[in-house]
Amino acid sequence: MKDLGELRYFLRTEFARSKQGILMHQRKYTLELIFELGLGAAKPATTPLETNAMLTTKEFDDHLTSPSLGEDELLSDASSYHRLISKLLYLTITRPDIAFSVQTLSQFPHQPKK
């Protein structure tokens, strides 16, 4: 083992020490994610997902065909959705405020819809 000095950056998490304690944040990782998705000019929202939003699986839609549900299209590239959800799950380490939305969206990994 080597002593590499004071911890500054580890596993995409930045650390800063002060007299009040240790601050842990993922600012660089978050900015990389925002610009990777092309959301640099997006406006922030206080609640990114409604708490009563009705999300359904593709299987549920196939078994229950009702005009009130509407027809949601499947995403053309599900792998990009999987990558985004996994990155957002990692981001919830330091951002518990997005945990509800990310957990809700991660319940539909097989055939994500628009």
C-alpha positions as CSV (number, residue, x, y, z in Angstrom):
1,M,0.0,0.0,0.0
2,K,1.1,3.5,-0.7
3,D,0.2,6.7,1.1
4,L,-1.0,8.9,-1.7
5,G,-1.8,11.9,0.5
6,E,-5.1,13.4,1.3
7,L,-8.1,12.0,-0.5
8,R,-9.5,14.3,-3.2
9,Y,-11.1,12.1,-5.8
10,F,-12.1,8.5,-5.7
11,L,-14.6,6.5,-7.8
12,R,-16.0,9.6,-9.4
13,T,-16.7,11.1,-6.0
14,E,-14.9,14.3,-4.8
15,F,-14.0,14.9,-1.2
16,A,-13.1,18.2,0.6
17,R,-12.1,18.5,4.2
18,S,-12.7,21.4,6.5
19,K,-13.0,22.1,10.2
20,Q,-16.8,21.3,10.0
21,G,-16.2,17.8,8.5
22,I,-15.8,16.1,5.1
23,L,-17.9,17.2,2.1
24,M,-18.6,14.5,-0.4
25,H,-20.0,15.4,-3.8
26,Q,-20.2,14.3,-7.5
27,R,-20.2,17.7,-9.2
28,K,-17.8,16.6,-12.0
29,Y,-19.7,13.4,-12.6
30,T,-23.0,15.2,-12.7
31,L,-21.8,17.8,-15.2
32,E,-20.4,15.1,-17.4
33,L,-23.7,13.3,-17.4
34,I,-25.7,16.5,-18.2
35,F,-23.5,17.3,-21.1
36,E,-23.4,13.7,-22.4
37,L,-27.2,13.8,-22.6
38,G,-27.3,17.2,-24.2
39,L,-29.2,18.8,-21.3
40,G,-26.8,21.7,-20.7
41,A,-29.5,24.3,-21.5
42,A,-32.3,22.5,-19.7
43,K,-34.1,24.3,-16.9
44,P,-34.2,22.6,-13.4
45,A,-37.4,21.3,-12.0
46,T,-38.3,21.0,-8.3
47,T,-40.0,17.7,-8.8
48,P,-38.7,15.7,-11.8
49,L,-41.4,13.1,-11.5
50,E,-44.9,13.3,-10.3
51,T,-45.6,11.1,-7.3
52,N,-48.9,9.8,-8.7
53,A,-47.6,9.2,-12.2
54,M,-49.0,6.0,-13.6
55,L,-46.3,4.0,-15.3
56,T,-47.0,0.6,-16.8
57,T,-45.0,-2.2,-18.3
58,K,-45.4,-3.3,-21.9
59,E,-46.8,-6.6,-20.8
60,F,-49.5,-4.8,-18.8
61,D,-50.4,-2.7,-21.9
62,D,-50.6,-5.9,-24.1
63,H,-53.0,-7.7,-21.7
64,L,-55.2,-4.7,-20.9
65,T,-56.0,-2.7,-24.1
66,S,-58.0,0.3,-23.0
67,P,-58.4,3.6,-24.9
68,S,-57.9,5.5,-21.7
69,L,-54.3,4.2,-21.3
70,G,-53.1,5.6,-24.6
71,E,-50.5,4.0,-26.8
72,D,-47.0,4.6,-25.6
73,E,-44.2,3.9,-28.0
74,L,-41.2,1.7,-27.0
75,L,-37.9,3.4,-27.0
76,S,-35.8,2.6,-30.1
77,D,-32.6,2.2,-28.1
78,A,-33.2,0.6,-24.7
79,S,-29.4,0.3,-24.0
80,S,-29.2,4.1,-23.7
81,Y,-32.0,4.0,-21.2
82,H,-30.2,1.3,-19.2
83,R,-26.9,3.3,-19.2
84,L,-28.8,6.4,-18.0
85,I,-30.6,4.7,-15.2
86,S,-27.4,3.0,-14.0
87,K,-25.5,6.3,-14.0
88,L,-28.4,8.0,-12.1
89,L,-28.5,5.2,-9.6
90,Y,-24.8,5.8,-8.9
91,L,-25.5,9.5,-8.6
92,T,-28.1,8.9,-5.8
93,I,-25.1,8.2,-3.5
94,T,-24.8,12.0,-3.0
95,R,-28.2,13.1,-4.3
96,P,-30.9,11.5,-2.3
97,D,-33.4,14.1,-3.6
98,I,-33.5,12.2,-7.0
99,A,-33.7,8.7,-5.5
100,F,-37.5,8.4,-5.8
101,S,-37.6,9.3,-9.5
102,V,-34.6,7.1,-10.4
103,Q,-36.0,4.2,-8.4
104,T,-39.4,4.6,-10.1
105,L,-37.9,4.7,-13.6
106,S,-35.6,1.7,-12.8
107,Q,-38.6,-0.5,-12.3
108,F,-39.1,-0.7,-16.1
109,P,-35.8,-1.9,-17.6
110,H,-36.9,-4.6,-20.1
111,Q,-39.0,-2.6,-22.6
112,P,-38.8,1.1,-21.6
113,K,-41.4,3.4,-23.2
114,K,-41.4,7.1,-24.0
